[in-house]
């Protein structure tokens, strides 16, 4: 019996020695440590999510959007080109993500945040360009931000961390399912929605220069201002204390371009823009109800509401 134990102990010692040679040093009991996670992952390729091609395209979108904001007050053509290219790259980063197999949650959030911020900045400008309609633009900003935040939060909480905000079940909303799952519908809707706001932006540069009532009150300087002509800085300095005031900027913007093309673009894209706002409201309502369902289930697990004792 002692011989059997001796042979068994010898076999265990030999196995332990082989394990030490393969994986490292033994611990105090003669058993080798399990290899550290860093040791096993040395052979695996390291990835930098921030340098994935879709995310690099996203950074480019941000740079173009900032450049468009710089030119937005007085240079409609340059601003429109930069802003439009930034929006169109939204489709390219999705293609790159699928082609290089680099779809990430960071990229999805970066994409959504960029979309929301650029649209909000343009609507802020429209609020100053059309002050009578400022409350409408403020409402559009609020609904856009609230619906997308509520939708993404509900997806993460109720659907799980691995669930994309674009995976909308038909049982919840067939319209949102069609919007998010059909790439053509998603692209056309977003593109025409942005096109409508760009058209409004261009229309702010093609309004009448000054009203007849104002021309009567500016004296000799008014004779230098002709209807349909761009105002120069010398005229602005006579009318306004600073060329950066709201009135001076509005005067400098006026009649920089013809209004025919912006009106056509606005007319074509308006129905789709209206549909996009309806989708935002539906998205907000559905996400709110989904979160409420989760709250009801969580309260039931806690035994709430408690029954009143007789």
C-alpha positions in Angstrom: 0.0 0.0 0.0 2.9 2.3 0.8 4.4 1.5 -2.6 1.2 2.4 -4.3 1.1 5.8 -2.5 4.8 6.3 -3.4 4.2 5.8 -7.1 1.1 8.0 -7.0 2.9 10.8 -5.2 5.8 10.5 -7.7 3.3 10.7 -10.6 1.7 13.8 -9.1 5.1 15.4 -8.5 6.1 14.8 -12.1 2.9 16.3 -13.4 3.4 19.3 -11.2 6.9 19.8 -12.4 5.7 19.7 -16.1 3.0 22.2 -15.2 5.7 24.5 -13.7 7.8 24.3 -16.8 4.8 25.1 -19.1 2.9 27.8 -17.1 5.3 29.3 -14.5 6.4 29.0 -10.9 4.6 26.8 -8.3 2.9 28.3 -5.3 3.7 27.3 -1.7 1.8 24.0 -2.0 3.8 22.9 -5.1 0.9 23.6 -7.5 1.6 25.9 -10.4 -0.3 29.3 -10.6 -2.8 29.7 -13.3 -1.4 32.0 -16.0 -2.4 35.6 -15.6 -5.0 37.0 -18.1 -2.3 39.4 -19.5 -0.1 36.4 -20.3 -2.8 34.5 -22.2 -3.8 37.6 -24.2 -0.4 38.6 -25.3 -0.8 36.5 -28.5 -4.2 38.2 -29.3 -4.1 41.3 -31.5 -4.8 44.5 -29.6 -7.5 46.8 -31.0 -8.0 50.6 -30.5 -11.7 51.2 -30.8 -11.1 54.9 -31.2 -9.1 54.4 -34.4 -11.7 52.1 -36.1 -12.5 53.5 -39.6 -16.2 54.2 -38.9 -15.1 56.2 -35.8 -12.5 58.1 -37.8 -15.2 59.0 -40.3 -17.2 60.2 -37.3 -14.4 62.5 -36.2 -14.3 63.9 -39.7 -18.1 64.6 -39.5 -17.5 66.6 -36.3 -14.7 68.7 -37.9 -16.9 69.5 -41.0 -19.9 70.3 -38.7 -17.8 72.8 -36.7 -16.4 74.4 -39.9 -20.0 74.8 -41.2 -21.0 76.5 -38.0 -18.1 78.9 -38.4 -19.3 79.9 -41.9 -23.0 79.8 -41.0 -23.7 83.5 -40.1 -22.7 85.0 -43.5 -21.6 82.4 -46.0 -24.6 80.3 -47.0 -23.0 78.3 -49.8 -19.8 77.3 -48.0 -21.8 76.4 -44.9 -24.4 74.4 -46.8 -21.7 72.3 -48.6 -19.8 71.6 -45.4 -23.0 70.7 -43.5 -24.3 68.5 -46.3 -21.1 66.5 -46.6 -21.0 66.0 -42.8 -24.6 64.6 -43.0 -23.9 62.4 -46.0 -20.9 60.8 -44.3 -23.4 59.4 -41.8 -24.2 56.8 -44.4 -20.5 56.1 -45.2 -19.5 55.3 -41.6 -22.2 52.6 -41.5 -20.9 51.1 -44.7 -17.4 51.1 -43.3 -18.6 49.5 -40.1 -20.1 46.6 -42.0 -17.2 46.3 -44.5 -14.4 46.2 -41.9 -16.6 44.4 -39.3 -16.0 47.3 -36.9 -19.5 47.9 -35.5 -19.1 49.2 -31.9 -21.4 50.7 -29.3 -19.0 53.7 -29.0 -19.5 54.3 -32.8 -23.3 54.0 -32.5 -23.4 56.6 -29.7 -20.9 58.9 -31.5 -23.0 58.8 -34.6 -26.2 59.6 -32.7 -24.7 62.4 -30.6 -23.2 64.0 -33.8 -26.5 63.9 -35.5 -28.4 65.4 -32.6 -25.8 68.2 -32.0 -25.5 69.3 -35.6 -29.2 69.4 -36.1 -29.7 71.3 -32.9 -27.0 73.9 -33.8 -28.7 74.5 -37.2 -32.1 74.9 -35.5 -30.6 77.4 -33.0 -29.5 79.5 -35.9 -32.9 79.3 -37.5 -34.4 80.5 -34.2 -32.3 83.7 -34.5 -33.0 84.1 -38.2 -36.8 83.7 -37.8 -37.5 84.9 -34.3 -41.3 84.7 -34.7 -40.9 80.9 -35.2 -38.3 80.5 -32.4 -40.7 78.5 -30.2 -41.3 76.0 -33.0 -37.6 75.4 -33.5 -37.1 75.1 -29.8 -39.8 72.5 -29.7 -38.2 70.6 -32.5 -34.9 70.5 -30.7 -36.6 69.3 -27.5 -38.5 66.5 -29.1 -35.5 65.4 -31.1 -33.2 65.2 -28.1 -35.8 63.8 -25.7 -37.1 61.0 -28.1 -33.6 59.7 -29.0 -32.3 59.8 -25.4 -35.4 58.1 -24.1 -35.3 55.5 -26.9 -31.7 54.6 -26.4 -32.0 54.5 -22.6 -35.1 52.3 -22.8 -33.3 49.9 -25.2 -30.3 49.6 -22.9 -32.3 49.1 -19.7 -35.1 46.9 -21.1 -33.4 45.2 -24.0 -30.0 44.6 -22.5 -26.5 46.0 -23.1 -26.0 44.0 -26.3 -29.2 45.3 -27.9 -28.9 48.0 -30.6 -31.3 51.0 -30.5 -32.1 50.2 -34.1 -33.5 46.7 -33.2 -37.2 47.7 -32.8 -39.7 44.9 -32.6 -42.7 45.1 -34.8 -45.0 44.4 -31.9 -44.0 47.7 -30.4 -44.2 49.8 -33.5 -44.2 48.6 -37.1 -43.5 52.2 -38.3 -40.3 52.5 -36.1 -39.3 49.0 -37.2 -39.5 50.0 -40.8 -37.7 53.2 -40.1 -34.7 51.6 -38.3 -34.4 48.3 -40.2 -34.8 49.5 -43.8 -31.6 51.3 -44.6 -33.1 53.1 -47.6 -36.0 54.4 -45.6 -33.7 55.5 -42.8 -31.3 57.3 -45.2 -34.0 59.1 -47.2 -35.9 60.2 -44.2 -32.9 61.6 -42.4 -31.5 63.2 -45.6 -34.7 65.0 -46.5 -35.3 66.1 -42.9 -31.9 67.8 -42.9 -32.5 69.2 -46.4 -35.6 71.0 -45.2 -33.7 72.8 -42.5 -30.9 73.6 -44.9 -33.5 75.1 -47.3 -34.9 77.3 -44.4 -31.3 78.3 -43.7 -30.8 79.4 -47.3 -34.1 81.3 -47.3 -32.8 83.4 -44.4 -30.3 84.8 -47.0 -32.9 85.6 -49.7 -35.4 87.7 -47.8 -36.0 91.5 -48.7 -33.2 93.7 -47.6 -35.1 96.3 -45.6 -38.7 97.3 -45.3 -39.9 100.6 -46.8 -40.7 101.9 -43.3 -37.1 101.4 -42.2 -35.7 103.1 -45.3 -37.7 106.2 -44.6 -36.0 106.6 -41.1 -32.3 106.1 -42.1 -32.0 109.5 -43.9 -29.2 109.9 -46.5 -27.8 106.5 -45.7 -31.0 104.9 -46.9 -30.4 106.2 -50.5 -27.3 104.0 -50.6 -29.4 100.9 -50.0 -31.2 99.5 -53.0 -33.7 96.7 -52.8 -32.1 93.4 -53.7 -28.5 94.6 -53.2 -26.1 93.4 -50.6 -25.3 96.0 -47.9 -21.7 96.9 -47.5 -19.8 97.5 -44.2 -19.7 101.3 -44.7 -23.5 101.4 -44.8 -23.8 99.0 -41.8 -21.4 101.2 -39.8 -23.8 104.2 -40.3 -26.9 102.2 -39.3 -25.6 100.1 -36.4 -23.1 100.8 -33.5 -21.5 97.4 -34.0 -21.5 95.2 -37.2 -21.9 92.1 -35.0 -25.3 93.1 -33.6 -28.4 91.0 -34.5 -29.7 93.8 -36.8 -26.4 94.3 -38.6 -26.0 90.5 -39.2 -29.5 90.3 -40.5 -28.9 93.1 -42.9 -25.6 91.6 -44.1 -27.3 88.3 -44.7 -30.2 89.6 -46.7 -30.4 89.0 -50.5 -27.1 87.1 -50.8 -28.8 84.6 -53.1 -31.9 83.8 -55.1 -34.8 82.2 -53.2 -36.2 80.0 -56.0 -34.0 76.9 -55.3 -34.4 77.1 -51.5 -38.2 77.3 -51.9 -38.2 74.2 -54.2 -36.0 72.2 -51.7 -38.2 73.2 -48.8 -41.4 72.2 -50.7 -40.1 68.8 -51.7 -38.6 67.9 -48.3 -41.4 69.3 -46.0 -43.6 66.2 -46.0 -40.7 64.0 -45.1 -39.6 66.4 -42.4 -43.1 66.4 -40.9 -43.1 62.5 -41.0 -39.7 62.6 -39.1 -41.2 64.7 -36.4 -44.2 62.3 -36.1 -41.6 59.4 -35.8 -39.9 61.3 -33.0 -43.1 61.7 -31.1 -44.0 58.0 -31.6 -40.5 57.0 -30.5 -40.8 59.1 -27.3 -44.2 57.7 -26.4 -43.2 54.0 -27.1 -39.9 54.4 -25.1 -41.8 55.9 -22.2 -44.3 53.1 -22.1 -41.5 50.5 -22.4 -39.8 52.0 -19.3 -43.1 52.1 -17.5 -43.7 48.4 -18.1 -40.3 47.7 -16.6 -41.1 49.8 -13.6 -44.4 47.9 -13.1 -42.5 44.6 -13.3 -39.8 45.7 -10.9 -42.4 46.9 -8.4 -44.3 43.6 -8.5 -41.0 41.8 -7.7 -40.7 43.9 -4.6 -44.2 43.2 -3.6 -45.5 46.7 -4.5 -48.0 48.1 -4.1 -48.5 46.5 -0.7 -52.1 45.3 0.1 -53.8 47.2 2.8 -54.5 45.1 5.8 -58.1 44.9 7.0 
